[in-house]
Amino acid sequence: MNGRVLRIELRRSVAPWAGVVVLALALAFLYVLGGTWWSGTTAWTAQWTPLAMWTRSLLYYLWPLAIGLGALQGLRDHRSKMSELLTSTPRPARHRAATLAGATAITLASAFALLVLLGGVQVLAHTEYTHLGWLPISLVGVLFLVAGAVLGMGAARALPSPLTPPALAMSVFVFTALMHMSLGRTETATADGFTITEPNLVSLLSPTVDDVREAFVTLSASVHVGQTLWLLGMATTGFALLVAATPRARLTALTPVLAGAAIALLVLPADPRRMYVVDEAAAEMVCDGPVCVTKTQQARLADLAGPGEEALRLLHGALGSQAPVSVRENTAVLPEGSTPRWSRETVLLDFDDDIIAAAKGEQLTWALIAKGMVPGCTPVGWSGFGGDEYAQTVAVAWVLGDLKPLGGTTASMRGKVEAETRPVWKELKALPRAGQLSRINAMRAAALSCEGDPFEVLSGGASR
């Protein structure tokens, strides 16, 4: 591809505008619309892997747009009525196609790279953990945009109609939506009888990814390989359609994308637990005495160590040999809707838990005591407020000797928490020490096994 011709193409064609539109819409989505990509340990500017995953999720909207813009670019010769003239020139069709596709590919790749660079600058300010495991996620995202745009150009060259760009963009958007909502999801039931949906094999033909729940969860290598094969076939088909001059050649040009999809489906994993996997290096523990966090959160260890050790000391004073002996960031990755699994020996914490997220100093010590006594049994990915939170409040009061509001409780809920917990706290304190300990141990057994209501056990089985 001649560099001078490419520079002229970039200056005089609409290719640069494709990159501008994609970048502007991506930034508008991230900065104008509020969402979970701005909160907690999985914010798009908090860690490298969430940055790559959240920017990939934007392809839900950007990929159909890139294909539509590519189709618009592919109509250029038809709109200018130069098709016959260009075919009469000695320059090979593949050279013209390479220049056209290359200009758009460069602008789209640059737009996505700028988006990732903007997030990366902010990630550098927020984390001490740096790695390159996120890079394949973003590179495949770039390939989705480029391959989609080239396919759009080829489709528009084969079907030169003003309706081709909008029809193609809408069709691809519907395809992506179906992959994310129905065709690409399989309905299953958890061990507790909850109905959930999980991504299936076909969903990986879509560019988007599931919402980011953990900073150390990434896509597996087989996903990257399978998607790359699918996209290379797509790009090859698009380029072949750009240079095809006969109906038979256009029909033959469909072979690479079909073959790429077939081979990709043989390579891509079918089990959701092999699609989204734990990055072992990111989940490796960094410890300060009995308090440990993952490498992704190692910057928070200094603030956690003191309150963590104090919480363990207070728990040991209250529970004796039954007390947990360590504090550890929870790295278990369970399907959405599953019941959490807890340990009697370890206080497992999640930095995105409401009770932990904003707590510091003494409040963090109380929060860790609460998690050690009543970890919480809300199904993974769900939210709620009730018996677990009431039991935590009373359990912490029993350890500290005074009923205190815990962090993460909104002002509007504090009155309700006080009304629910104060009578149970008074009843518990009225019991002899042996009776208190018996009831606390029964409550912990229910809380750690997620069998029964710990607050009801704490209140002696009385109905609330």
C-alpha positions, -999 to 999 in steps of 0.1 A, spaced: 0 0 0 15 33 -11 21 57 18 14 88 -2 -19 74 -15 -29 64 21 -22 99 34 -44 114 6 -71 89 16 -69 99 52 -70 137 43 -99 136 18 -121 107 27 -146 103 56 -124 77 72 -111 100 99 -146 109 109 -153 72 116 -126 73 143 -139 107 157 -175 94 159 -165 62 176 -142 79 202 -167 107 209 -196 83 215 -174 60 237 -164 90 259 -200 103 260 -212 69 271 -185 66 299 -186 102 311 -222 113 306 -240 82 316 -235 70 352 -230 33 358 -211 5 376 -180 13 354 -174 42 377 -177 25 411 -156 3 433 -126 -19 426 -139 -27 391 -142 8 379 -129 13 344 -101 36 358 -93 14 388 -74 -16 374 -60 -27 340 -82 -57 335 -115 -38 343 -103 -11 319 -99 -36 291 -132 -53 299 -153 -22 302 -140 -7 270 -147 -40 253 -183 -38 266 -187 -5 247 -185 -25 215 -221 -35 222 -228 -1 205 -196 7 188 -193 -25 167 -226 -20 148 -216 16 143 -182 7 129 -198 -17 105 -223 9 94 -196 35 89 -175 10 69 -205 3 47 -209 41 41 -173 43 31 -177 13 8 -205 32 -11 -181 60 -21 -173 48 -56 -209 40 -63 -221 74 -51 -195 92 -72 -204 70 -102 -167 61 -107 -169 24 -105 -166 17 -142 -139 43 -146 -118 28 -118 -121 -7 -132 -106 5 -165 -74 18 -148 -43 -4 -147 -41 -2 -109 -51 -36 -94 -84 -36 -75 -67 -50 -44 -45 -19 -41 -75 4 -41 -93 -19 -16 -62 -20 7 -60 18 7 -97 22 14 -97 -4 41 -64 7 56 -75 43 61 -106 33 80 -88 6 100 -61 31 111 -86 57 123 -108 31 141 -78 15 158 -64 49 168 -98 59 183 -100 27 204 -63 31 214 -69 67 225 -98 55 246 -77 29 263 -48 53 267 -71 78 285 -83 51 309 -47 38 313 -34 72 325 -60 72 352 -54 35 361 -17 43 367 -28 68 393 -50 44 411 -32 11 413 3 -2 421 -3 -35 402 8 -33 366 7 -62 341 1 -70 304 -26 -96 309 -52 -71 298 -36 -63 265 -51 -93 245 -86 -82 255 -81 -47 240 -63 -60 209 -92 -83 201 -115 -53 207 -95 -33 180 -97 -63 157 -135 -64 161 -138 -28 150 -114 -32 121 -128 -65 108 -164 -52 112 -156 -20 92 -139 -40 64 -169 -64 63 -192 -34 61 -172 -19 31 -173 -52 13 -210 -57 19 -218 -22 6 -196 -28 -25 -215 -60 -32 -249 -44 -24 -245 -7 -34 -277 8 -20 -282 38 3 -301 14 26 -272 -9 30 -253 10 58 -283 15 81 -297 -19 74 -264 -36 81 -257 -16 113 -292 -24 127 -288 -61 118 -255 -63 136 -269 -44 166 -298 -69 168 -273 -98 165 -252 -84 193 -283 -78 215 -295 -113 210 -261 -127 218 -261 -108 251 -298 -114 261 -312 -146 247 -295 -166 219 -261 -162 236 -274 -171 271 -283 -205 286 -308 -208 314 -297 -229 344 -307 -234 380 -283 -230 409 -280 -255 437 -304 -234 457 -331 -235 430 -326 -200 417 -329 -196 379 -300 -178 363 -286 -173 328 -250 -179 318 -231 -171 285 -229 -200 261 -205 -208 233 -223 -187 206 -222 -156 227 -184 -154 221 -190 -145 185 -202 -111 199 -176 -84 208 -191 -75 241 -184 -91 275 -203 -97 307 -204 -70 334 -171 -69 354 -177 -82 389 -141 -89 400 -109 -71 391 -89 -103 389 -113 -121 365 -103 -121 328 -110 -138 295 -92 -171 289 -66 -176 262 -89 -199 242 -115 -171 240 -88 -148 225 -77 -174 200 -112 -184 189 -124 -148 185 -92 -139 165 -98 -167 141 -135 -156 136 -124 -120 130 -96 -129 106 -122 -148 86 -146 -118 87 -119 -93 76 -108 -116 48 -144 -119 35 -148 -81 37 -116 -76 17 -126 -103 -8 -160 -86 -14 -142 -53 -20 -122 -67 -49 -148 -92 -62 -161 -82 -97 -186 -110 -104 -215 -126 -85 -196 -159 -83 -166 -142 -68 -188 -125 -42 -204 -158 -33 -170 -174 -30 -159 -145 -8 -182 -157 19 -162 -188 25 -136 -172 49 -162 -158 73 -181 -191 74 -149 -211 79 -137 -187 105 -170 -190 125 -169 -228 122 -133 -231 134 -138 -205 161 -167 -225 175 -144 -255 178 -118 -235 197 -140 -214 219 -148 -229 253 -184 -240 260 -182 -238 298 -187 -203 313 -161 -211 339 -135 -215 311 -146 -183 294 -142 -160 324 -112 -172 345 -93 -160 375 -60 -144 366 -38 -163 391 -11 -136 392 -36 -109 400 -53 -130 426 -20 -139 444 -21 -129 480 1 -101 495 1 -103 534 9 -83 564 8 -107 593 -26 -124 593 -42 -98 569 -40 -106 532 -52 -90 500 -48 -97 463 -21 -81 443 -47 -59 426 -55 -43 460 -20 -43 475 -21 -5 478 -49 -9 504 -30 -34 526 -14 -7 548 -48 8 558 -64 -27 563 -36 -43 584 -41 -24 616 -80 -26 617 -78 -62 606 -55 -73 634 -76 -53 659 -108 -70 647 -91 -105 651 -80 -96 686 -115 -85 696 -131 -115 680 -107 -138 699 -115 -121 731 -152 -126 725 -153 -161 709 -121 -177 722 -110 -207 702 -139 -204 679 -127 -170 666 -113 -166 631 -75 -163 629 -70 -143 596 -84 -117 574 -83 -124 536 -98 -108 505 -123 -132 490 -112 -146 456 -139 -171 451 -157 -166 418 -191 -181 418 -219 -180 392 -244 -152 397 -273 -163 419 -251 -188 439 -250 -189 476 -217 -175 490 -193 -199 508 -177 -188 540 -150 -200 563 -150 -202 601 -112 -197 604 -110 -167 580 -128 -134 577 -134 -131 540 -139 -95 527 -149 -79 495 -138 -43 490 -169 -35 471 -192 -46 500 -212 -16 512 -201 -22 548 -164 -23 538 -161 1 509 -162 34 527 -150 22 562 -117 34 576 -100 31 609 -123 22 638 -153 18 614 -133 -7 593 -125 -27 625 -163 -29 632 -170 -38 596 -145 -67 598 -160 -79 631 -194 -79 614 -181 -99 584 -164 -124 608 -196 -129 628 -222 -127 599 -206 -128 565 -240 -124 547 -259 -149 525 -273 -127 498 -269 -147 465 -239 -136 444 -247 -106 422 -280 -98 441 -286 -71 466 -309 -69 496 -312 -56 532 -327 -74 561 -318 -102 586 -281 -104 578 -276 -67 584 -297 -68 616 -277 -98 629 -244 -80 621 -254 -50 641 -263 -70 672 -232 -93 668 -208 -64 667 -226 -48 697 -221 -81 716 -183 -80 708 -178 -43 715 -203 -40 744 -223 -12 728 -249 -11 700 -235 11 672 -246 18 636 -224 1 610 -210 18 579 -229 12 547 -263 18 564 -281 48 549 -295 75 572 -331 65 561 -324 29 572 -308 36 605 -341 41 623 -354 8 611 -322 -10 621 -324 6 655 -360 -4 660 -353 -40 649 -321 -46 667 -325 -28 700 -350 -52 716 -329 -82 705 -298 -66 718 -314 -60 752 -327 -95 754 -293 -110 745 -276 -88 772 -301 -100 798 -290 -136 794 -261 -151 814 -227 -152 797 -231 -189 788 -265 -183 773 -252 -154 753 -223 -174 739 -246 -203 731 -270 -181 711 -240 -163 693 -225 -196 683 -259 -208 670 -262 -176 650 -227 -180 635 -234 -215 625 -265 -204 606 -247 -174 591 -216 -194 580 -236 -222 565 -263 -199 550 -290 -222 564 -316 -204 583 -320 -167 594 -292 -157 617 -312 -128 632 -341 -151 640 -316 -175 657 -301 -146 676 -335 -135 688 -342 -169 702 -365 -181 673 -391 -154 680 -409 -141 650 -401 -105 640 
